[in-house]
Amino acid sequence: MIDVIGFSSDGKAYGIPSSDRIHTAIFGESGAGKSETMKLLIMQCIKRRQGFMLIDAHGMLARDVLALMPRELWSNTVYINPATALWFNRAISVNPLAYRDEEEKHVVMMSFINVLKNLYADSWGDRLETILRNAVNVLLDSSRDVTLKDIRSFIIDPEFRDSLLRNVTDLDVLHFWYDIFEKNYKREAVGVVYNKLDKVLSTPLAMVMLGSRSTIDIGQCMRDGRFILVDLADVVSDDIVAFLGSLLIHLVYVEAKRSMRSQSSQKSTFDLFIDEAHLFPSFAIREVLNTLRKFNVKVTIATQSINSLPGSIAKEIPALCRTIICFKCDIPTATLLKDLMPLSRDELLSLSLHEFAFYSHASPPVTGVAMSKRITARECNDWLDAARLSVDVYGGDAVLIRRSGSTRMMDLHVNTKTGTSGAMNDQSVMRDGAALAGLDAMADARRGRQRG
């Protein structure tokens, strides 16, 4: 099987054996053609009915793919965008603390802590990690329905904490919370943990996605070959985008570890596409590139420059990614890749728009120069129609239940009872509506476009 990656000037396709395209890195300046190349790879997944997840921080690629999706495959498409709560009063939610069994519980806990640690690397410390690790351990032992809000409540609310500790029999755990925490951690814990979690917990759209039990099982979606499109364009800040994207990567990683424990692998290939990879923590990117190749999960990342990635990862890219595609780029990127590519550094710097050089580590290596091509369909759908069907199939009710006029405070009530995973608890979130006013206007404009 051949993966087409580009075309010649006369329309001839350039391809690489699918078995050789393990992980792929795409570099190039804005507008050079990176998204069209990634879209080309995604459309081949769709044509083959091969499952994938796209994490798109800016949303345009995810919406283009939805518009190109054949109607008969809409029901196989999982469109994760918390803004659908405003557009359709429904949303797909995922719980990063969900686990299936005792073995998976430890993987979930450690992976989740690592997401927070790498997201807040500049202000992270051993004491914060100790508090969060012990809190998450108790919560996961107490229930499989734990959400992010429970972590904050457990640490800052003594009554809630005591109600859970009454059922704990592990003396080491009790010693930590009643002796070590009370004497050494309590004073700083409330402020430190609250600051780390509050920005997420007080962002309504983030909590639409994370504040309740999952309406989907990411692992099952991967095994069933679903097309998962994560659109984070309507999330208000880059750090929340990084947090949400990292948690989705965390869930893919947990599923890979589960496969390793059960000594099973994906029956068919699953692809993970990460656009604007520099927006997400380096740990998450490196971990999936290192780990997922063992489980038939192919990762494709796209970013503008090698400099947008941390130095530790940048130097490893030629080893971590067996296929590298380079559009017109900056000097550091061209300098790093010049020995792999069929073009010199100066030629890489002067490539025309939509023209790229590529290298694939095979025996012998495959190199060449090709062009990206805009992908169109005979019949282009309204992506909002596909999005609505997806949240109807895989999502739960997300209902606006209260708004107070002068302060524009807003509650979003996420009811997952109608989701695919059965009866679940309700959650609500609250935040000052300054940013939400803009989102409301955006939602009204979309509804107006639908009516027109």
Backbone torsions as a table, in degrees:
resi	resn	phi	psi	omega
1	MET	NA	136.5	-176.6
2	ILE	-110.6	135.0	171.6
3	ASP	-97.3	114.6	177.6
4	VAL	-74.7	129.4	-178.9
5	ILE	-114.8	-13.6	-179.1
6	GLY	-178.6	-169.5	-173.1
7	PHE	-141.8	157.0	173.2
8	SER	-83.9	173.8	-178.4
9	SER	-64.0	-24.2	178.6
10	ASP	-97.0	11.7	173.4
11	GLY	93.6	0.9	179.1
12	LYS	-71.7	137.1	-176.9
13	ALA	-81.1	141.3	171.8
14	TYR	-107.7	131.4	-177.2
15	GLY	-137.9	163.6	178.8
16	ILE	-128.8	137.9	175.2
17	PRO	-52.7	131.8	-176.2
18	SER	-57.7	-33.4	-179.5
19	SER	-67.3	-21.6	179.6
20	ASP	-90.7	-20.0	-178.2
21	ARG	-90.2	71.9	-176.6
22	ILE	-71.0	-70.2	172.8
23	HIS	-119.7	148.7	-174.7
24	THR	-130.6	135.9	173.5
25	ALA	-117.8	131.8	-179.4
26	ILE	-118.9	124.1	179.9
27	PHE	-119.5	150.3	175.6
28	GLY	162.4	153.4	-178.9
29	GLU	-69.1	166.2	-177.8
30	SER	-59.9	132.0	178.9
31	GLY	84.8	1.0	-176.2
32	ALA	-74.1	-27.6	179.8
33	GLY	130.7	10.7	-177.5
34	LYS	-60.3	-45.2	-176.3
35	SER	-64.9	-36.3	179.2
36	GLU	-66.8	-36.6	177.4
37	THR	-66.9	-42.7	177.7
38	MET	-64.8	-38.7	178.2
39	LYS	-63.2	-37.9	177.6
40	LEU	-61.0	-44.4	178.5
41	LEU	-65.4	-38.9	179.8
42	ILE	-66.0	-42.9	-178.8
43	MET	-64.7	-29.2	175.5
44	GLN	-69.6	-36.8	174.2
45	CYS	-59.5	-43.9	-178.8
46	ILE	-64.1	-44.6	-179.3
47	LYS	-61.2	-34.7	-179.5
48	ARG	-87.1	-1.1	-174.7
49	ARG	58.6	40.9	-177.1
50	GLN	-105.6	124.9	-174.0
51	GLY	-63.5	150.4	177.2
52	PHE	-157.7	162.8	169.8
53	MET	-127.0	130.1	172.8
54	LEU	-111.3	124.8	173.6
55	ILE	-107.0	111.7	-172.2
56	ASP	-121.2	109.7	-177.1
57	ALA	-70.0	-28.5	-174.2
58	HIS	-105.3	-13.1	169.0
59	GLY	89.2	-24.5	-173.9
60	MET	-64.1	-41.8	-179.2
61	LEU	-65.8	-44.7	179.7
62	ALA	-59.8	-40.8	-177.8
63	ARG	-73.3	-34.1	173.7
64	ASP	-62.6	-42.9	179.5
65	VAL	-64.1	-41.6	176.5
66	LEU	-59.6	-42.1	-179.1
67	ALA	-65.7	-29.8	-179.7
68	LEU	-89.5	-9.6	-175.8
69	MET	-66.4	125.6	175.3
70	PRO	-57.1	138.8	-175.9
71	ARG	-56.6	-34.8	-177.7
72	GLU	-68.5	-11.5	179.6
73	LEU	-107.9	5.3	178.6
74	TRP	-59.0	-37.9	-177.6
75	SER	-71.2	-11.6	176.8
76	ASN	-95.9	2.1	-173.5
77	THR	-103.2	126.5	179.4
78	VAL	-107.4	105.2	-176.1
79	TYR	-100.6	106.5	-177.7
80	ILE	-100.0	108.1	177.0
81	ASN	-151.4	111.6	-176.3
82	PRO	-60.0	-20.1	180.0
83	ALA	-68.5	-14.5	175.8
84	THR	-62.9	-19.2	174.3
85	ALA	-61.6	-33.4	178.1
86	LEU	-83.5	-34.5	-176.5
87	TRP	-79.2	-43.8	-171.1
88	PHE	-122.7	-0.3	-173.3
89	ASN	60.3	25.9	175.0
90	ARG	-142.9	152.5	178.9
91	ALA	-155.3	154.4	173.7
92	ILE	-93.4	127.0	-178.7
93	SER	-116.2	150.8	177.2
94	VAL	-132.8	142.7	179.7
95	ASN	-111.8	109.8	-177.2
96	PRO	-68.2	-9.7	-179.8
97	LEU	-100.8	5.8	179.8
98	ALA	-73.4	144.8	176.4
99	TYR	-149.2	159.1	-175.7
100	ARG	-97.0	-36.4	-173.5
101	ASP	-147.8	177.0	-175.6
102	GLU	-63.3	-37.7	179.9
103	GLU	-64.8	-41.3	-177.6
104	GLU	-71.9	-24.4	-177.0
105	LYS	-57.5	-43.8	-179.3
106	HIS	-66.2	-40.3	178.7
107	VAL	-62.3	-43.9	179.3
108	VAL	-60.7	-46.8	-177.9
109	MET	-62.2	-50.5	-176.4
110	MET	-66.9	-40.5	179.4
111	SER	-65.9	-39.9	178.7
112	PHE	-64.8	-43.8	178.2
113	ILE	-62.0	-38.8	178.9
114	ASN	-65.3	-34.9	175.5
115	VAL	-59.1	-49.1	179.5
116	LEU	-64.2	-42.6	-177.2
117	LYS	-60.4	-43.4	-177.4
118	ASN	-79.8	-24.7	176.3
119	LEU	-72.3	-36.4	-178.6
120	TYR	-112.9	40.0	-173.8
121	ALA	-57.8	-34.6	-176.4
122	ASP	-68.8	-24.1	-177.3
123	SER	-124.0	19.4	-177.3
124	TRP	-87.2	147.6	176.9
125	GLY	-147.1	167.2	-178.5
126	ASP	-62.0	-36.7	-178.2
127	ARG	-66.1	-42.7	177.8
128	LEU	-62.9	-43.1	179.5
129	GLU	-63.4	-40.9	178.9
130	THR	-61.2	-44.5	-180.0
131	ILE	-63.2	-49.8	-177.6
132	LEU	-65.2	-41.0	-179.2
133	ARG	-62.9	-43.6	179.6
134	ASN	-69.6	-35.5	178.2
135	ALA	-66.4	-47.5	-179.1
136	VAL	-64.0	-37.4	177.9
137	ASN	-58.5	-48.0	-179.9
138	VAL	-63.7	-43.3	-177.6
139	LEU	-64.9	-43.5	179.8
140	LEU	-67.3	-31.5	175.9
141	ASP	-69.6	-28.7	-174.1
142	SER	-83.4	-28.3	-174.7
143	SER	-164.9	154.1	173.4
144	ARG	-94.9	3.0	-179.4
145	ASP	-106.2	23.7	-177.7
146	VAL	-69.6	141.1	175.0
147	THR	-126.2	175.7	-178.1
148	LEU	-59.5	-34.4	-178.6
149	LYS	-62.6	-30.3	-178.7
150	ASP	-67.7	-30.5	179.3
151	ILE	-63.7	-48.9	179.6
152	ARG	-61.1	-44.6	-179.0
153	SER	-62.0	-40.6	-177.6
154	PHE	-62.2	-38.2	-175.2
155	ILE	-82.9	-37.2	-174.0
156	ILE	-99.5	-11.0	-177.6
157	ASP	-113.1	101.7	-176.6
158	PRO	-60.1	-36.9	-178.9
159	GLU	-65.7	-44.5	178.1
160	PHE	-63.5	-42.3	179.8
161	ARG	-62.3	-45.9	-179.4
162	ASP	-63.6	-35.6	-179.4
163	SER	-63.1	-31.0	177.8
164	LEU	-85.1	-36.8	-178.7
165	LEU	-67.9	-21.4	177.7
166	ARG	-60.8	-26.0	-177.8
167	ASN	-97.1	3.7	-179.3
168	VAL	-89.6	133.1	179.5
169	THR	-109.9	-10.9	-179.6
170	ASP	-72.7	116.2	-176.3
171	LEU	-65.4	-33.2	178.6
172	ASP	-65.3	-40.5	178.5
173	VAL	-64.5	-45.7	180.0
174	LEU	-63.7	-38.3	178.6
175	HIS	-61.8	-41.9	-179.4
176	PHE	-62.6	-49.8	-172.0
177	TRP	-75.9	-34.3	-176.1
178	TYR	-93.0	-20.1	-179.4
179	ASP	-113.2	-64.8	-174.8
180	ILE	-65.5	-49.2	-178.3
181	PHE	-62.3	-47.8	-176.5
182	GLU	-61.9	-37.6	-174.9
183	LYS	-87.8	-35.7	-169.0
184	ASN	-115.4	-21.8	-171.0
185	TYR	-118.2	-23.6	-166.2
186	LYS	-58.5	-44.1	-173.8
187	ARG	-61.1	-43.8	-177.0
188	GLU	-87.9	-20.0	-173.7
189	ALA	-63.4	-44.0	-175.5
190	VAL	-57.7	-50.6	-178.3
191	GLY	-68.1	-45.5	-175.2
192	VAL	-65.3	-51.4	-177.7
193	VAL	-67.4	-40.7	179.5
194	TYR	-58.7	-44.1	-179.6
195	ASN	-63.4	-37.9	-177.9
196	LYS	-70.5	-37.0	-174.3
197	LEU	-95.9	-24.2	-169.3
198	ASP	-65.3	-36.5	-178.2
199	LYS	-61.7	-38.6	177.0
200	VAL	-71.8	-47.5	-175.5
201	LEU	-66.9	-23.5	-179.3
202	SER	-98.3	7.9	175.0
203	THR	-101.3	106.7	-172.7
204	PRO	-54.3	-44.1	-177.0
205	LEU	-67.3	-33.0	175.9
206	ALA	-64.9	-40.6	-177.9
207	MET	-76.5	-22.3	170.2
208	VAL	-59.1	-39.2	-178.0
209	MET	-81.3	-33.2	-170.2
210	LEU	-117.3	-10.5	-167.4
211	GLY	-85.0	3.3	179.8
212	SER	-140.8	176.5	177.4
213	ARG	-67.0	152.7	-173.6
214	SER	-63.7	141.2	169.5
215	THR	-91.4	-10.5	177.2
216	ILE	-134.4	159.8	173.3
217	ASP	-109.6	107.8	-176.3
218	ILE	-57.7	-41.9	179.3
219	GLY	-60.1	-44.0	179.2
220	GLN	-65.7	-38.3	176.7
221	CYS	-61.2	-40.3	178.2
222	MET	-64.5	-44.1	-179.0
223	ARG	-68.4	-29.6	-178.5
224	ASP	-87.8	-1.5	177.8
225	GLY	73.3	35.1	178.3
226	ARG	-74.9	157.7	174.7
227	PHE	-100.6	106.2	-174.6
228	ILE	-102.6	116.7	179.6
229	LEU	-112.9	115.8	-179.4
230	VAL	-104.3	110.8	-176.4
231	ASP	-110.6	110.4	-176.1
232	LEU	-110.5	21.6	-174.8
233	ALA	-65.0	-29.2	-174.6
234	ASP	-94.1	2.6	175.0
235	VAL	-76.6	139.2	-162.7
236	VAL	-75.6	-23.7	-174.8
237	SER	-141.2	153.7	-176.6
238	ASP	-63.9	-33.9	-178.3
239	ASP	-71.1	-31.9	174.9
240	ILE	-71.3	-38.9	174.6
241	VAL	-58.1	-45.4	179.5
242	ALA	-61.5	-40.7	-179.6
243	PHE	-64.7	-49.1	-178.0
244	LEU	-65.0	-44.0	178.4
245	GLY	-63.0	-39.9	179.3
246	SER	-63.6	-37.3	179.3
247	LEU	-67.9	-36.0	176.1
248	LEU	-66.2	-41.4	175.8
249	ILE	-62.4	-39.9	176.6
250	HIS	-56.9	-42.0	-178.5
251	LEU	-67.7	-36.7	175.7
252	VAL	-65.6	-40.6	178.8
253	TYR	-63.2	-43.2	178.8
254	VAL	-60.9	-40.9	178.5
255	GLU	-64.7	-37.6	177.2
256	ALA	-63.7	-42.5	178.2
257	LYS	-65.6	-36.7	177.4
258	ARG	-61.4	-42.3	178.4
259	SER	-62.3	-37.4	179.5
260	MET	-65.9	-41.7	-179.1
261	ARG	-66.1	-36.1	-178.8
262	SER	-85.9	0.3	-179.8
263	GLN	56.7	35.5	175.7
264	SER	-121.2	162.3	178.5
265	SER	-132.5	168.3	176.7
266	GLN	-58.0	130.5	175.8
267	LYS	-67.1	-32.2	176.3
268	SER	-129.6	161.7	-177.6
269	THR	-66.5	141.6	173.0
270	PHE	-123.0	136.1	-178.6
271	ASP	-109.3	139.7	173.2
272	LEU	-117.1	117.6	179.2
273	PHE	-108.2	127.3	-179.7
274	ILE	-123.3	103.5	177.4
275	ASP	-84.0	149.3	-177.0
276	GLU	51.6	53.9	-173.1
277	ALA	-59.8	-24.9	-177.9
278	HIS	-67.7	-15.0	179.7
279	LEU	-77.2	-11.2	-176.2
280	PHE	-109.7	150.9	-175.8
281	PRO	-56.1	142.0	-176.8
282	SER	-60.8	-34.6	-179.6
283	PHE	-58.9	-43.7	-177.9
284	ALA	-62.7	-44.1	-179.1
285	ILE	-64.9	-47.6	-177.7
286	ARG	-64.4	-38.9	-177.1
287	GLU	-64.4	-43.2	-179.1
288	VAL	-71.7	-35.2	177.7
289	LEU	-66.1	-35.8	179.7
290	ASN	-75.5	-38.9	-167.7
291	THR	-94.3	-43.1	-164.8
292	LEU	-73.4	-19.1	179.6
293	ARG	-61.8	-24.6	-179.1
294	LYS	-73.2	-16.0	-171.9
295	PHE	-119.0	26.6	176.5
296	ASN	62.1	30.8	173.9
297	VAL	-110.3	119.0	-179.5
298	LYS	-97.2	134.2	-177.8
299	VAL	-111.5	132.0	174.2
300	THR	-123.2	123.3	178.7
301	ILE	-116.5	147.8	176.9
302	ALA	-132.3	136.6	178.2
303	THR	-157.3	165.5	-173.9
304	GLN	-77.4	-39.0	-172.3
305	SER	-145.1	151.9	173.6
306	ILE	-62.9	-26.3	178.9
307	ASN	-71.2	-16.9	178.2
308	SER	-76.6	-12.0	176.1
309	LEU	-100.8	148.8	176.3
310	PRO	-57.2	148.7	-176.1
311	GLY	-54.9	-37.2	-178.2
312	SER	-62.7	-37.6	-179.9
313	ILE	-81.2	-39.6	-177.6
314	ALA	-54.2	-44.2	-178.6
315	LYS	-68.1	-24.4	-177.0
316	GLU	-90.5	-10.0	-174.8
317	ILE	-53.1	-46.2	179.6
318	PRO	-60.8	-26.4	178.3
319	ALA	-87.4	-35.1	-177.1
320	LEU	-78.3	-32.0	-177.0
321	CYS	-113.0	119.2	-176.1
322	ARG	-79.5	-17.6	176.3
323	THR	-124.0	130.4	-180.0
324	ILE	-128.0	130.4	179.0
325	ILE	-118.4	128.7	-175.7
326	CYS	-129.0	111.6	171.0
327	PHE	-82.9	-173.8	174.8
328	LYS	-54.0	128.5	-169.0
329	CYS	-140.9	-176.2	179.1
330	ASP	-89.1	175.3	-174.7
331	ILE	-63.2	-46.3	-179.3
332	PRO	-59.8	-39.1	179.3
333	THR	-66.5	-46.6	179.9
334	ALA	-62.7	-37.6	-179.8
335	THR	-65.3	-42.6	-179.3
336	LEU	-67.4	-35.8	-170.3
337	LEU	-98.8	-7.3	-171.5
338	LYS	-59.7	-32.4	-177.9
339	ASP	-75.6	-17.0	178.6
340	LEU	-92.1	-31.7	-170.5
341	MET	-86.2	159.3	177.7
342	PRO	-80.1	2.6	180.0
343	LEU	-117.1	155.1	176.6
344	SER	-76.2	172.0	178.8
345	ARG	-58.6	-46.6	-178.1
346	ASP	-64.7	-34.6	178.2
347	GLU	-69.6	-35.9	175.8
348	LEU	-64.6	-36.7	-179.1
349	LEU	-71.0	-22.6	-174.1
350	SER	-112.0	16.6	177.4
351	LEU	-59.4	146.5	174.6
352	SER	-71.7	159.8	175.5
353	LEU	-59.4	138.2	179.2
354	HIS	76.0	0.1	175.8
355	GLU	-99.5	139.2	-179.1
356	PHE	-144.5	155.7	170.2
357	ALA	-103.0	150.3	-179.6
358	PHE	-140.0	155.6	177.9
359	TYR	-139.8	134.8	175.1
360	SER	-132.4	128.2	-175.8
361	HIS	-77.9	97.3	177.3
362	ALA	-132.2	-171.0	178.2
363	SER	-125.9	99.1	-1.0
364	PRO	-79.7	167.4	179.0
365	PRO	-60.4	149.2	179.0
366	VAL	-107.7	125.5	177.9
367	THR	-133.3	162.9	178.1
368	GLY	173.4	-179.9	176.5
369	VAL	-127.9	130.4	-176.6
370	ALA	-143.1	-174.3	-179.6
371	MET	-133.2	147.0	171.2
372	SER	-82.1	159.8	-175.8
373	LYS	-140.4	134.1	-179.1
374	ARG	-64.6	129.0	-177.6
375	ILE	-94.8	126.5	177.4
376	THR	-128.8	163.8	178.0
377	ALA	-122.2	153.8	178.4
378	ARG	-59.4	-39.6	179.2
379	GLU	-126.6	110.5	-178.8
380	CYS	-94.2	127.1	-176.1
381	ASN	-87.4	163.2	168.8
382	ASP	-78.5	116.2	-175.0
383	TRP	-60.7	-26.8	179.1
384	LEU	-66.0	-31.7	176.9
385	ASP	-65.1	-43.1	178.3
386	ALA	-66.3	-37.9	179.1
387	ALA	-63.9	-42.6	-179.3
388	ARG	-62.0	-44.5	179.6
389	LEU	-62.3	-39.8	-178.4
390	SER	-62.2	-46.6	-179.0
391	VAL	-72.6	-24.3	173.6
392	ASP	-66.7	-38.3	-177.0
393	VAL	-80.0	-44.5	-169.4
394	TYR	-110.2	-6.6	-173.5
395	GLY	-102.9	-174.1	175.9
396	GLY	-130.1	168.8	-179.6
397	ASP	-65.0	135.8	174.3
398	ALA	-130.3	100.4	-166.9
399	VAL	-112.4	132.1	173.1
400	LEU	-73.9	114.2	-171.9
401	ILE	-110.5	-15.5	176.9
402	ARG	-158.5	138.4	175.4
403	ARG	-142.6	126.2	178.9
404	SER	-103.8	127.7	-165.9
405	GLY	-52.9	-58.3	-169.4
406	SER	-70.7	-40.0	-177.5
407	THR	-92.0	-11.4	-178.5
408	ARG	51.6	43.8	173.0
409	MET	-78.2	149.7	-171.3
410	MET	-141.2	135.9	172.2
411	ASP	-110.9	133.4	171.7
412	LEU	-111.7	120.2	-176.6
413	HIS	-102.0	114.0	-177.6
414	VAL	-102.6	112.1	-178.8
415	ASN	-107.5	110.9	-176.7
416	THR	-95.3	11.6	-178.4
417	LYS	-63.5	-28.2	-178.5
418	THR	-90.9	1.4	179.2
419	GLY	-74.9	177.4	-173.4
420	THR	-77.5	-8.5	-174.0
421	SER	-103.1	12.0	172.4
422	GLY	94.5	-167.8	-176.3
423	ALA	-67.7	131.2	-175.9
424	MET	-142.6	166.4	-178.8
425	ASN	-77.7	151.8	176.4
426	ASP	-88.6	150.2	175.9
427	GLN	-137.3	149.4	172.9
428	SER	-131.7	152.5	-179.5
429	VAL	-133.2	159.9	-173.1
430	MET	-143.6	142.4	176.5
431	ARG	-162.2	151.5	174.1
432	ASP	-56.8	138.0	-168.3
433	GLY	-91.0	21.7	-179.8
434	ALA	-58.1	-50.7	178.6
435	ALA	-71.4	-30.9	-177.0
436	LEU	-68.0	-27.9	177.0
437	ALA	-57.8	-42.0	177.5
438	GLY	-65.7	-39.3	178.6
439	LEU	-67.5	-37.5	176.6
440	ASP	-60.5	-44.6	-179.9
441	ALA	-61.7	-40.2	177.9
442	MET	-62.8	-43.5	179.7
443	ALA	-64.1	-41.7	179.0
444	ASP	-61.8	-39.9	179.6
445	ALA	-64.3	-39.9	179.0
446	ARG	-65.4	-42.6	179.1
447	ARG	-63.7	-39.3	178.4
448	GLY	-62.1	-38.7	178.7
449	ARG	-66.3	-36.7	177.7
450	GLN	-65.1	-42.0	-179.5
451	ARG	-65.7	-35.7	178.9
452	GLY	-70.0	NA	NA
